[in-house]
């Protein structure tokens, strides 16, 4: 796959991946020889990657990864205790297979993909792994809940070693590119699905997430919300009732 960025026409509209087959998760900034900024969005999903130019990138190497704004609800990463277990054997019983992101051993193009241990994008050269994670099962174990058939596993990227979790100086919801599509699944105290909705991230991503989560928790039975990518269904983060 050719990962070289191709300059976009100055007046081009933000492109959308056809068929909703990709997920936009991070961006970076490059400068040409004249010093003009060129902004690119990385189009990534668990198992696929590529690049397209965009007009409104959510993140750059020179700017905060998320808007500087406090959120009403707290996006939660995979708990540290669960990470320790996943690095030994994941929730499908597989041993972790770490590799350096962007190296020859990175067969799935993981650079730019969402890390669920620290809620930021994978950077080139970091040692990471793609593991199977059962977020509802882990939550249910804490609560002694019984989700039954609603329990499921899916692929997530994590650091191969301890990383300290999310950067405390960052605010805002992670992986929140305006225009990206998410599903918000609602679960009750027993871990049963009790609703959900499609959510397109608006320009004011934090306000949009706040409103969508407020709508979810307005239902008294909702104890937990999973935010997932629409195209792949991959788990991004969870939010618990305050």
Secondary structure, 3 states (H helix, E strand, C coil): CCCCCCCCCCCCCCCCCHHHCCEEEEEEEEECCCCCEEEEEEEEECCEEEEEECCCCCCCCCCCCCCCCCCCCCCECCCHHHHHHHCCECCCCCECCCEECCCCCCCCCCCCCEECCCCEECCCCCEEEEEEECHHHHHHHHHCCCCHHHCCCEEEEEECCCCCCCCCCCCCCCCCCCCCEEEEEEECCCCCEEEEEEEECCCCHHHHHHHHHHHHHCCCCCCEEEEEECCCCCEEEEEECC
